[in-house]
Amino acid sequence: GTGDIDLCGFSRFNLSGEGAAEWLRATITGALPKVGRMNLAYFANDKGKILTEMSLVRKSEDEFTLITAAAAQWHDFEVLQKTLPEGLTLTDETRNVNTLIVCGPTSRDTLNSIGIEADLSMGWLTHQPAKLLGKDVYLLRVCFAGELGWEIHSSMDDTADIYDALIDAGSKAFGMYALNSMRVEKGYRAWKGDLSSDYSILEGGLERFVKLDKPQDFPGKAAIQAEKQRGVTQQFATLVMDHHDCDAPYMSPIYSGEEVVGAVTSCAMGYRSNQIVVLAMLKTGLHDVGTELEINVFGDRVRAIVQADQPVWDPENERLRA
């Protein structure tokens, strides 16, 4: 089937000007995508803590769209603006552009059935301009639900017509609780829950998004290098919890015996994996697969089992890449 959600909450900024790429390289912890590609980027503060996360969509050598959380609109614009060099242009397009997520095993067929003018064979993490119902849109080959899918970025005025066409073509609407369930099954972090300045980049399990060997002295580089040498004292983990009538609330304590050893950052019932999935921060030494812990869920101590460092649903991303 195909499902869709009107995800009007994304914040987005356009960045351009000669030297934009080099400035971003010196601002984020990791690497830039190639032209025509996109990737996640992390911004650290001087202590190596997680300041924010953005998706970087690279349209040309020095032209980018940066997409971030709804609640991060003012925060992230200020993060970018406060060190923006003269000659670069940064604009906030959040109020002008909307996003529909269209996903599921038949989503490619659904888009073709309503006459989209685009190359839907392009791979994961690509992007392209397209036309749909005669309207200009922009397609990103990503999906926060962890399925084959696209984000359709369109003007606010065009969104309703596109949404109606998808529903008429048989797509089923789903909401934020469903999206949250699916993103937790994929281990996708949410800003200010799983990702915050309470945790360092390394504690967040984000080392693959860090390039300590690049020459740019990005914010937090020295702190991250020092923490890597001495080792972290806590780290991100995925657990599966025994059945309970309630999800574990944010910051629910996690116990090993009578010792508090961590806290829940996200929890949801996963209806594809048929498991209650927990994202958490745990003390080091407790990350071996199969480690049994307990989570306080509204006063009940509920068993939870540490999982491998990979998504519990489609760990090889075969569905995303279909």
Secondary structure as GFF3:
##gff-version 3
##sequence-region A 1 322
A	DSSP	beta_strand	3	6	.	.	.	ID=ss1
A	DSSP	beta_strand	11	16	.	.	.	ID=ss2
A	DSSP	alpha_helix	20	25	.	.	.	ID=ss3
A	DSSP	beta_strand	38	44	.	.	.	ID=ss4
A	DSSP	beta_strand	50	60	.	.	.	ID=ss5
A	DSSP	beta_strand	63	68	.	.	.	ID=ss6
A	DSSP	three_ten_helix	70	72	.	.	.	ID=ss7
A	DSSP	alpha_helix	73	81	.	.	.	ID=ss8
A	DSSP	beta_strand	89	92	.	.	.	ID=ss9
A	DSSP	beta_strand	97	103	.	.	.	ID=ss10
A	DSSP	alpha_helix	107	113	.	.	.	ID=ss11
A	DSSP	beta_strand	127	132	.	.	.	ID=ss12
A	DSSP	beta_strand	135	140	.	.	.	ID=ss13
A	DSSP	beta_strand	149	155	.	.	.	ID=ss14
A	DSSP	alpha_helix	156	168	.	.	.	ID=ss15
A	DSSP	beta_strand	172	173	.	.	.	ID=ss16
A	DSSP	alpha_helix	176	185	.	.	.	ID=ss17
A	DSSP	three_ten_helix	207	209	.	.	.	ID=ss18
A	DSSP	alpha_helix	221	230	.	.	.	ID=ss19
A	DSSP	beta_strand	234	241	.	.	.	ID=ss20
A	DSSP	beta_strand	253	256	.	.	.	ID=ss21
A	DSSP	beta_strand	259	270	.	.	.	ID=ss22
A	DSSP	beta_strand	275	283	.	.	.	ID=ss23
A	DSSP	beta_strand	292	297	.	.	.	ID=ss24
A	DSSP	beta_strand	300	306	.	.	.	ID=ss25
###
